[in-house]
Amino acid sequence: MKLLLVTAGSRGDVEPFAALARRAAASGHTVRIAVPDRSGADLTGIDVRSLEADFSAMIESQGVSPLAAMRNLREVVRPVMRGVIVNAAHAAREFRPDVILWHPKVLSAPLIADALGIPHVLVETVPAMTPTREFPAAGTVTRSLGPLNPLTYRAASAAGAMFRRQLDEAASVMGVSRPRRSSRPAATLLPISPAILPRPADWPDSVVLTGPWQSPTSDGTPGDMTDAATLDPAVDAFVRGGPFVYAGFGSMAAGDPEPRGRAIVEAARARGVRLLVATGLGGIEVSGDLRGDDVLVTRSVDHAAVLPYAVAAVHHGGIGTVQAATAAGTVSIVVPFIADQPFWGAMLHRRGLAPAPIPQRRLTAARLADALAAAPMYGSAVRSVAERMAQEDGTGAALQAVEQLGAPSIA
């Protein structure tokens, strides 16, 4: 089977697709992955096609503020989304796949699949597109609206209206006119652990909660620290040096990162614990006067190699980091910024897996120190979920769902 995987966004949006691409290729399928530039994800050994879109540059230039995105819609956002929408069509024409798997930002994927006469599979990276009565769409509100919850999922359909011209261009690449409606996905896959998000009873059978997608070489378990080879020597030595708190906000560049860095350092010192900081794309800044032997600052780390040894993980609440920390048996302290992050912070707290989230605008040393003090209370529940996650093979479940679509068998 020829599989085209198309994704968009930052590292957390690319890594699951890379994991599935590796697993599918190892199983004998012919796989190509179309991705944005400079995502930071490891794509070695994969057949890669660039979408000529740089989400990292967009974040670095304007941060992650939705208001900034609207102000810069024409000059910044549209060109990036054009790269995704139109170049996905070029990638499909070049590769001629049997199935397309697509990230929700790849708005042209359904029309591309219809033009080729092939099935397409939506990869719902967060639960925001398949309606349910059990909870509101991630990225809308954090409290249940009861019978009104399904209405919150209508927001996802509005994106197509913002990029009609780009969708017309993609249709032209495929030699068709843009249809008023495209076909529905043959399947919808969510690379999320059911141990974290129980499957809603009202989801259709075509929606599969697979568990997280991980590359075959990364099991995320502590073991004897065999993953340490992937670490910078300074980080490796720090991780081996005793208990520490991890703090990292990934691609969340918003506002002034220095007060956040100061609050995190002061909270860790108030609790008498060392601190490992990953600055990412600029969400945290630790000034020189705050650094010392008890604080190590780096650009990024391998979560699988670090989080199993952290006493707590302070992070933004992206689903990738939520699952990495939980699978490691490490309690999360979620400091949400935007989108689905408040959803996951509220979900973890509601299920007894984390202290109450601290919105990034309300982050203070005192609040964070209190959360760090409370973190051990959640350790047993998190470790129990980690044991369940260790039994999951999300990547295998996803590949099995794709193989069952009835596409041509492997030659």
Steps between C-alpha positions, in 0.01 A plus 500: 500500500622851418435735789534877494509664842453877502538706816538863600601695808792470740701209634209349694295486179775331300643241738192269509486496120871418486447211740217358289703547180786295647266226621318478168826488303634228731181302429566509125293795387631775273476818704563867441446776755439863403597737780570866577859621513706528822253311718775365722373143465742218417421392143806286432434190293164627370403602145424869559342765281508864612178700505710818475326638807684608815283506811804552722581826320138609537510433875836674538371808317162543670481253789193287558246773568172446308463879479843530338403225257188691396693827463757324283259274316580635154875558535602204718234237555357471147839439333580223749159339460525533122816292514316229690177506299649527150820301543305213650330478160834504318631230734199280430523546121867406508461195727160362394422333834237240578404679823560848641531556874468864595531748785196728552700801375535334159163630385544384141548130582139390447468668158840358401392149597171539313683619189719190513209270585663370817403488870631751747559468873472792738759503776319691772800598709268644766127432546363802320327371185294191590199618702406336828257580777756403763731802479542822300744528212857549617595864454154639569391484865631282783172436684236267364196664344299180526267453203654805331849345480454387136448861394857588598633277223362727229793738544732259319298529178550876480866477399420403141315825443813699587711328234264465202751644253770257612255210478405608148869494410542151644199382302654649185820306565288183512319598180157534661271772625471545872193303608239647731549195718773240513468140609517412868810325635502125456637489853599746771800419716586670828857431618386538861503249783158383621662489844509881482189567291230233542327432169158667474216253459340703220799502263441296182693177445714669233661716771792319662673613819828324433739610774808715434712440190864433579797413283612136533832597660346701787311319775507785748587277798774580755688170483871559536487840329583358159346815352773710663707475181253738340560764767746784507776399749416790731132400506596135551717589800226720647234228463730252672573743783185443707139621523399788275196675355470534123352817349435562131232674298594370154404741224299729728663836432268760652545818700810553713669165575733639770239531780391144428858380528547689826179357647602146409851534645374661821234231544750218454740658748218555749440125485872421519512312170727536197357626172552402135360761260440452126448844346346369175402776258512760776228418751745518791804720558732458797722803550861460604445614859263207555729228373713278721596141565138420581361639171593370156362675192496340153311549174317166491520147638390149409194455720536121502852532637426767761145486632518156667751648744325830575301538823254723311463651153391862461375539144245667274262207474541405135376143457845374396658618823197394706537145370879496527491610864214268594658201326818576695306488827576867560242739641418792270451858613325656203546868419269536197540774240254440213286258300460151648740554790237619753294192402782262591588686820138480613472137389806388698383682811143369471631143473726538804823492297631855560457810713267767367651669192652845534418723199823654370380853574447404864829317548683610815772344710257453789235324289756276337668418833160393636444279195844344541421430865174331396649298213595189705133452590432412135798269451323171567217574256744613229713187541187285471410669170862463384474123553190491279669712234798264497268229368382713207632480145341813356712500185412140427131562563506797261672300226255214544208740457651634177571151366136404557375765258518250214766685297717291265713246680878521514665372187 
